[in-house]
Amino acid sequence: MNLPTVPYLTLPFDQVGQNPTRHALPANVQLGPVVLQIADLDASLDFYTNVIGLHLHGREEGQARAARLGTPEGEVLIELREKKGVKYAPHRGRLGLYHVAVLLPTRADLGRFIRHALGLGVHVGQSDHHYSEATYLKDPDGLTVEVYRDRPRDEWRVTQDGEIIGGGDLLDLGALDEAAGDAPWRGVPTGTTLGHLHFYVGDLDEAARFYHAGLGFPKVSWSAFPSALFLGAGGYHHHLGLNTWAAGSAPSGDDDARLLTWDLVLPDEATVERTARSLRAEGFSVTVTPSGLLADDPWGITVRLRTA
């Protein structure tokens, strides 16, 4: 769909996206960590440290093998929990996680990452989304990891109705390699974050009731892709992507490689309570635990609400 657009910064900030009526999340939300159920901790650690470049921050052995990985400054982005024998995640074959996205600070970082991954012989999918430049890799369990960098907001495009419009062109690998310079890849750098998450859902209207009306994420792209919906706080191109590309499939279950939980980190307890009230008003249960409030979307994807 070709929609007429204007530069993002020409539109007043409060006209970007569509806010939910009851409760809108503030701009300073954060994502993560995500907890992934995987089949073999050693194989996953090799991928997430040596290929993706996350730093190991803790490891548990024994009956419940697990590891925590993240940034050089100690921020945990991904927790791995081993369950022997779980099934490989089929492409578009289960509702649940589509991909987890690691956001690098600069274009030079992305260029160095791509050079590194290609040098290892790893298949790297690619897409220039116009608001970002993205690569995609499969972990040993078939779960997809996006590694990307954002373009500056003055390069983004929006419609007059405030919808952020992206694209799906091939990356300019030559320009990325030039941006990388001569510096080698040494793992994800300081300032790396969990940029967004993307889920397979069964129905976009039901998903919007949970993530938009309930959690409070504004819609930022809602018509450019009829089978997908993108949500972002603070005018971001998306903190969450939702699509129906696996509609009709079963939700990921106990015996699948899958996402177990993801954290939505809110600025204060008052925002946590407002978000919980909004979810309950939409008919969703919210469970109190020592580590935060838990809520499940209609397909069993679990979010934990907490403060930093």
C-alpha positions in Angstrom: 0.0 0.0 0.0 1.5 3.3 -1.1 0.4 6.0 1.3 1.4 9.7 0.9 3.7 10.7 3.6 5.5 13.8 5.1 8.7 13.9 7.2 8.1 12.7 10.8 9.2 15.9 12.4 6.8 18.1 10.5 3.9 16.6 12.3 3.2 17.8 15.9 4.3 15.2 18.4 0.8 14.7 19.8 -0.5 13.8 16.4 1.8 10.8 15.8 0.0 7.5 16.4 -3.4 6.8 18.0 -3.6 6.8 21.8 -5.8 4.3 23.7 -8.8 6.0 25.3 -8.3 4.9 28.9 -4.6 4.8 29.5 -1.5 5.6 27.4 2.0 4.5 28.4 4.7 7.2 28.8 7.6 7.5 26.4 10.1 6.2 28.9 9.0 2.6 29.0 11.7 -0.1 28.6 11.5 -3.8 27.5 13.1 -6.8 28.9 14.5 -9.0 29.9 12.8 -11.8 27.9 12.9 -15.3 29.2 13.3 -18.0 26.5 12.8 -21.8 26.9 15.4 -23.6 24.9 16.6 -27.2 24.4 20.3 -27.0 25.0 21.9 -24.3 27.1 25.4 -24.8 25.8 24.3 -24.5 22.1 22.2 -21.4 22.9 25.0 -19.8 24.9 27.4 -20.3 22.0 24.9 -18.6 19.6 24.0 -15.7 21.9 27.5 -14.9 23.0 29.7 -15.8 20.0 27.2 -14.9 17.2 24.9 -12.2 18.6 27.6 -10.9 21.0 25.7 -10.7 24.3 27.7 -10.8 27.5 27.2 -13.6 30.0 26.1 -12.2 33.4 25.2 -15.4 35.2 24.8 -19.1 34.8 23.1 -21.8 36.9 23.9 -25.5 36.6 22.2 -28.6 38.1 18.6 -29.7 37.4 17.4 -26.2 36.3 20.1 -24.9 33.9 19.8 -21.3 33.0 21.9 -18.2 32.0 21.4 -14.5 31.8 22.9 -12.4 29.0 23.1 -8.7 28.2 25.2 -5.6 27.8 28.7 -4.7 28.9 27.3 -2.5 31.6 25.4 -5.4 33.2 21.9 -4.9 31.8 20.2 -8.3 31.3 18.4 -8.6 28.0 17.8 -12.3 27.6 17.5 -15.2 30.1 17.8 -18.7 28.8 16.1 -21.6 30.6 16.9 -25.1 29.4 14.2 -27.8 29.0 15.6 -30.9 27.3 13.6 -32.2 24.4 11.6 -29.1 23.6 10.6 -28.9 19.9 12.2 -26.6 17.4 10.1 -23.5 16.7 8.5 -23.8 13.3 8.4 -20.7 11.1 4.8 -19.4 11.3 3.8 -22.6 13.0 3.0 -21.5 16.6 1.4 -18.4 18.1 3.8 -16.6 20.4 7.2 -15.1 19.7 8.0 -14.0 16.2 11.3 -12.3 17.1 13.1 -10.5 19.8 15.0 -7.4 18.6 18.4 -6.2 19.9 18.9 -2.5 19.2 22.5 -1.3 18.6 23.4 2.3 19.2 24.9 3.2 15.8 25.1 2.3 12.2 28.8 1.6 12.6 27.9 -1.0 15.2 25.4 -2.7 12.9 28.0 -2.7 10.1 30.5 -4.4 12.4 27.9 -6.9 13.5 27.0 -7.9 9.9 30.7 -8.2 8.9 31.2 -10.5 12.0 28.2 -12.7 11.4 28.9 -13.1 7.7 32.5 -14.0 8.5 31.2 -16.8 10.7 29.2 -18.1 7.8 25.9 -17.4 9.5 22.8 -16.7 7.3 21.8 -13.1 8.0 18.4 -11.9 6.7 18.1 -8.2 6.0 15.6 -5.4 5.6 15.8 -1.6 5.3 12.6 -0.6 7.1 13.4 3.1 6.3 13.1 4.0 10.0 15.6 1.3 10.8 18.1 -1.1 9.3 17.6 -4.7 10.4 19.1 -8.1 10.2 17.6 -11.4 11.2 19.2 -14.7 12.5 17.8 -18.0 13.8 19.0 -19.4 17.1 19.6 -23.1 17.6 15.9 -23.6 18.5 14.4 -21.8 15.5 13.7 -18.6 17.5 14.4 -15.4 15.5 16.6 -12.6 16.7 16.6 -9.3 15.0 19.7 -7.1 15.4 19.1 -3.5 14.1 19.9 0.1 14.4 17.4 3.1 14.2 17.7 5.8 11.7 17.3 9.4 13.2 13.7 10.5 13.6 14.2 13.3 11.0 14.6 10.5 8.4 11.2 8.8 9.3 8.0 9.3 7.4 4.4 9.6 8.6 1.0 10.1 7.0 -1.0 13.2 7.7 -3.0 11.0 10.1 0.1 10.3 12.1 0.8 6.7 11.0 4.5 5.8 10.8 5.3 4.3 7.5 8.2 1.9 6.9 9.4 -0.3 4.1 11.1 -3.6 3.3 14.0 -2.8 1.0 17.4 -4.6 0.9 20.1 -3.2 3.0 23.0 -1.2 1.5 25.6 -3.7 2.7 28.4 -1.7 1.1 27.4 1.5 3.0 27.1 -0.4 6.2 30.5 -2.0 5.8 32.0 1.5 5.1 30.3 2.9 8.2 31.9 0.1 10.3 35.4 1.3 9.5 38.3 -0.8 10.5 37.2 -1.5 14.1 36.4 -5.2 14.8 33.2 -6.5 16.4 33.8 -7.1 20.1 30.2 -8.0 21.1 27.3 -5.7 21.7 28.5 -2.3 22.8 27.5 -0.2 25.8 24.1 1.3 25.2 22.6 -1.7 23.5 19.0 -2.3 24.5 16.0 -4.6 23.8 14.4 -2.4 21.1 11.2 -4.3 20.4 9.3 -7.6 20.4 7.2 -9.1 17.7 4.5 -11.7 18.3 2.4 -14.1 16.2 -1.2 -13.6 17.4 -4.5 -15.2 16.4 -6.6 -12.0 15.8 -5.5 -8.4 15.5 -8.7 -6.9 17.2 -8.2 -9.2 20.2 -4.5 -8.4 20.3 -5.3 -4.7 20.2 -7.7 -5.1 23.1 -4.8 -6.5 25.2 -1.8 -4.5 24.0 -3.4 -1.2 23.0 -6.6 -0.7 25.1 -5.3 -2.8 28.1 -1.5 -2.3 28.3 -1.8 1.2 26.9 0.6 1.1 23.9 -0.4 3.7 21.2 -1.0 2.4 17.7 1.7 3.7 15.4 1.1 1.7 12.2 -2.3 0.2 11.6 -3.2 0.2 7.9 0.0 -0.1 5.9 0.1 -3.9 6.6 -3.5 -5.4 6.8 -2.2 -8.5 8.6 0.0 -6.6 11.2 -0.3 -3.9 13.8 2.6 -1.9 15.3 2.5 -0.3 18.7 4.9 2.2 20.3 5.1 4.6 23.2 6.5 8.1 22.8 6.2 8.1 19.0 8.6 5.2 18.6 8.2 3.2 15.4 7.3 0.2 17.5 8.0 -1.4 20.8 5.6 -4.2 19.8 4.8 -5.8 16.5 1.7 -8.1 16.2 0.9 -10.2 13.1 -1.6 -12.9 12.1 0.9 -14.8 9.9 0.5 -17.9 12.0 -3.2 -17.6 12.6 -4.9 -21.0 12.9 -1.8 -22.5 14.6 -1.7 -23.6 18.2 -0.1 -21.3 20.8 3.4 -22.3 21.9 3.2 -24.9 24.6 5.2 -26.4 27.5 7.1 -28.7 25.1 8.1 -26.0 22.6 11.0 -23.7 22.3 9.3 -20.4 23.1 9.0 -17.2 25.0 8.1 -17.7 28.6 7.8 -14.1 29.8 8.8 -10.6 28.8 9.1 -7.6 31.1 7.5 -4.2 30.6 9.5 -1.8 32.8 7.5 1.2 33.8 8.8 4.4 35.4 7.0 4.2 38.8 4.5 2.2 40.8 1.7 4.6 39.9 2.1 3.7 36.2 2.2 0.0 37.1 -1.1 0.3 39.0 -2.8 2.4 36.2 -1.7 -0.2 33.6 -3.0 -3.1 35.8 -6.4 -1.3 36.3 -6.6 -0.8 32.5 -6.0 -4.5 31.8 -8.6 -5.5 34.4 -11.1 -3.1 32.8 -10.6 -4.9 29.5 -11.4 -8.2 31.3 -7.8 -9.6 31.6 -6.6 -11.1 34.9 -3.5 -9.6 36.6 -1.7 -11.7 39.1 0.5 -10.2 41.9 3.9 -11.9 42.4 7.0 -10.8 44.4 8.7 -9.9 41.1 5.9 -7.9 39.6 2.4 -8.2 38.1 1.8 -10.9 35.5 -0.8 -10.8 32.8 -1.5 -13.1 29.8 -2.7 -12.1 26.4 -5.4 -14.3 24.7 -2.7 -16.7 23.4 -0.8 -17.2 26.6 2.0 -14.6 26.0 3.0 -13.5 29.5 4.1 -9.9 30.4 5.5 -8.9 33.7 4.8 -5.3 34.8 7.4 -3.8 37.1 9.5 -0.8 37.8 13.3 -0.5 37.3 
